[in-house]
C-alpha cells in the first residue's frame, strides 16, 4: 500500500504530510485525509499557535523531544509537512495510525 503522507529522505529523516484542523474541541489524530494524516488541534490558527501546538502534540504522541520535529512547509496553510528525526517510518506509522 502506498502512503504518500509518510516519506523518507536519503539521510533517514521522515516527512509527514498533514492536514491540520485548528480550533477543534480536542487534540487528536483523525485518520487519513486524502494523501495526508488529519490532525485536529484545539489551538487557534493565529500567531503560529496552531503550528506550535502541532509540533508539541506530535512530539508527545511520538515520545520525542520537540527539537526532533521541524515544520518544513505550510506555516500558513492547513496542509503542512513536518520533518521527524529519530524514528523509522514503520514505527511512526504504527504509533500515529494506532492513535487515529
C-alpha positions in Angstrom: 0.0 0.0 0.0 1.4 3.4 -1.0 1.3 6.0 1.7 2.0 9.5 0.4 1.7 11.0 3.9 4.8 9.3 5.1 8.1 9.5 3.2 11.9 9.3 3.9 14.9 11.2 2.5 18.4 9.9 2.0 19.6 11.0 5.4 16.9 8.9 7.1 14.6 11.8 8.1 10.9 11.1 7.9 8.5 13.6 6.4 4.8 13.7 7.4 2.2 15.2 5.2 -0.5 16.6 7.5 -3.9 18.2 7.1 -4.4 20.3 10.2 -7.8 21.4 11.5 -7.2 24.1 14.2 -9.9 25.3 16.6 -11.1 21.7 17.3 -12.6 20.5 20.6 -9.6 18.4 21.4 -6.1 17.5 20.1 -6.4 14.2 18.2 -5.4 12.2 15.1 -8.4 11.8 12.8 -7.1 9.2 10.3 -6.1 9.6 6.7 -7.4 12.5 4.7 -6.5 12.0 1.0 -2.7 11.7 0.9 -2.3 13.3 4.4 -2.8 12.4 8.0 -5.5 14.6 9.5 -4.8 16.2 12.9 -7.3 18.2 14.9 -5.9 20.8 17.3 -7.6 23.0 19.9 -5.2 25.9 19.2 -6.5 28.7 17.1 -4.8 29.4 13.7 -3.4 32.8 14.8 0.2 33.9 15.5 1.6 30.5 14.9 -0.2 28.9 17.9 -1.6 26.0 15.8 1.9 25.3 14.4 3.4 25.3 17.9 0.6 23.0 19.2 1.1 20.7 16.2 4.8 20.2 16.9 4.1 19.8 20.6 1.3 17.2 20.1 3.4 15.2 17.6 6.4 15.2 19.9 4.1 13.9 22.7 2.5 11.2 20.6 5.8 10.1 19.2 7.6 10.3 22.5 10.3 12.5 21.0 11.8 15.8 22.1 10.2 18.7 20.3 13.6 19.5 18.8 13.4 16.3 16.7 10.5 17.9 14.7 10.7 20.7 12.2 7.8 22.3 10.3 9.2 22.3 6.8 6.3 23.8 4.9 2.7 25.1 5.3 3.3 27.7 8.0 0.0 29.5 7.0 -1.8 26.6 5.4 -3.8 23.6 6.7 -1.5 21.4 4.6 1.8 21.0 6.4 4.9 18.9 6.1 6.8 18.1 9.3 10.3 16.5 9.3 10.9 13.9 12.1 14.3 12.6 13.2 14.8 9.6 15.4 12.1 7.1 14.4 11.6 4.9 11.4 8.6 5.2 9.0 7.4 1.9 10.3 7.4 3.0 14.0 5.8 6.3 13.1 3.1 4.6 11.1 2.4 2.2 14.0 2.2 5.0 16.6 0.1 7.5 14.6 -2.3 5.2 12.9 -3.0 3.4 16.2 -3.9 6.7 17.7 -6.3 7.7 14.9 
